[in-house]
Amino acid sequence: GWLEGNVALVTGGGSGLGRAVAERYVAEGASVVIVGHDDAQLKATIAAQPDDVRDSRWASYVADVRDTDALHAAVDATVARFGKLDTLVANAGIWDFQRQLTRLSGAQLSRTFDELFSVNVKGYLLAAEAAWRELVKTRGCIVMTLSNASFYTAGGGPVYTAAKHACLGLVRELAYELAPRVRVNGVAPGGMNTDLRGPAAVGLEERSISASFAKNAGSKAVIPLHDSSVEPADFTAAYVLLAAREQSGPITGEVISVDGGIGVRGFASPAGGDHLLDLVSDTVTDPA
Ligand code: NAD
């Protein structure tokens, strides 16, 4: 694998994309510590791992990413357990369920902002602060989960979109500040069918993005690669590339978009090539 002997800490690693990245990292030879605020979820994720790696290459640590002391303790626990830290995946987050400016009162916006920026932006910043000393020692790296909302509109409301734009700023600023020892990059997924939740401050903590996927199943596609996957496991390869110094050593301050081509969508039909198969032989079969 590309990550033999590496040690990674993944925030939000107990579900969704974070869990998929942790599982992929272990498959590539790494050991992982998954960090989150839900102990039962973290334990269930580890219990589901194969026998040959479950005890030797997985650990969990309970921490709220808004809590610097808890994040420092998580880094310390990682080094105590596995001897070092090579990669921080800053990933824990919540969504605003596309609550637009005009749909919220000022008070609701205020509470949404405070909670969402605290988890999605401060959570990344504090995780980087807790980890940088260990990453300097290993010439390690940080990979941050960004979003289509780090670049484009309508992937959230103004709060989520601004927060994910802010995370792009963290990637760039920290890539500068931590060079030349530590690389800092981002991965920007598009929509994924996960259990992504909303701010408790406006009663959205039990709402899951998976319900939106269920509701919209079968409706008109909005991305160019409209038959691309929405399963988190299919978004993990970019995290492997960016964590593997042998493969991406000169890359820092960059973002790999893994979003089905939202940036080239244009104004016409979502996929400009919907007629392409008609232009070539009728014997084409899609690769598996
Ligand atoms: P998810 O809910 O499965 O994962 C988020 C994880 O973060 C959960 O395990 C949750 O328990 C944890 N978490 C939330 N608040 C926390 C806190 N305060 N302290 C510690 N842990 C906390 O959802 P996901 O879709 O896998 O989200 C992962 C990342 O992907 C997020 O940054 C999200 O913004 C981003 N993202 C998701 C989508 C999508 O469509 N699902 C698209 C683009 C980007």
Residues whose N, C-alpha, C, O or C-beta is under 5 A from the ligand:
A	BS01	NAD	G12 G13 G14 S15 G16 L17 G18 V35 G36 H37 D38 A63 D64 V65 R66 N91 A92 G93 I94 V119 T145 L146 S147 N148 P189 G190 G191 M192 T194 D195 L196 R197
